[in-house]
Amino acid sequence: MTPLEVLLAELIAAEGPLRIDRYMALCLGHPRHGYYITRDPLGEKGDFVTAPEVSQVFGELVGVWAVGAWGLMGQPGAFNLVELGPGRGTLMADVLRTVRKAAPAFAASASVHLVETSPVLRAAQRTAVGAGAQWHDRLEDVPEGPMILLANEFFDAIPIRQFERREGVWRERVIGLTDGRLSPGVGGIVPGTMGRDGDVMEFAPARDEIARHIGERIAAHPGAALLIDYGHLHTAPGDTLQAMRAHRFLPVTETPGEADLTSHVDFEKLAAAVREAGAVVHHGMTQRGFLLAMGLEQRIAQLALRADDVTRATLARQMARLADEAQMGNLFKVLCATSPGMSTPYPFG
Ligand code: SAH
């Protein structure tokens, strides 16, 4: 048993089964044994690889997007460039390198704010981005004002609740104990009759709250947000809670605190929360559609010109990983939100 599993078993024995959101929050964020608190999980040697870690081109294209959005905001001479859950800081470092070259006025106007709860990853971000950035535990702590906000694979790590229909009634999924070991189960009946037996519905009040907060900020000040994650553009039933360790899936109750625990992002609900707060949400698109429209192929071709054969092959592999339908291209979606009255940033029009 992992140290966290021992604690969770004691907690469940004392207080009863845990809701999935509490279980996720403890596995990922427990102050001593939480997955993100104790390690840097990224990279080939870690548990998973994200788009900015696949290729510098990802961050370069996001940087180009951000400069476009800044233009539509009226090129404010001071604005907050915010990233939620920046991991190793690779995306922000690639964005900053790109804009310093391509749009020095943008770079000079930006104050970088990183929202991160992991001390290990904060240290990595300081190395990648430099000490000029400011760190916060929550978006609420970032100063108000014009803002461009980026989030890649952030919302998937924010806890969800799950409900399952059994014999005509909906019950909340929980993590309980069987023979002293953690085991999935269901709790009390919750109202509702829609769906069919076996259906699982997921709700993420914690995600909705962050999305509402993003919406409130860009409704009050000029701003744009780019939210990238794996998930679906339309709400649908399904159990998407998943644990991953060393690039392989495992049961969600196995090695708690030592495996990543995420679920697919319901972009329809996320968009509704942003909209409810007064911001405008544009049509979502796939990561493939976004990156190709932003010039992925052209940028890769440009890098390939100066490269040897081995590097050229690597570049082709990286491009495929980011954009092929069967790889990250279709599973990952991109949502863009802006202030009301602002023109739609390319390529969302
Ligand atoms: N965006 C990065 C990392 C994705 S992993 C990339 O694409 O490589 C998820 C990130 O979100 C990590 O940096 C993790 O520490 C952070 N995170 C998870 N839960 C968080 C929370 N509640 N508040 C702030 N950051 C969180």
Residues whose N, C-alpha, C, O or C-beta is under 5 A from the ligand:
A	BS01	SAH	Y36 T50 P52 L84 G85 P86 G87 V115 E116 T117 S118 L121 D137 N152 E153 F154 A157
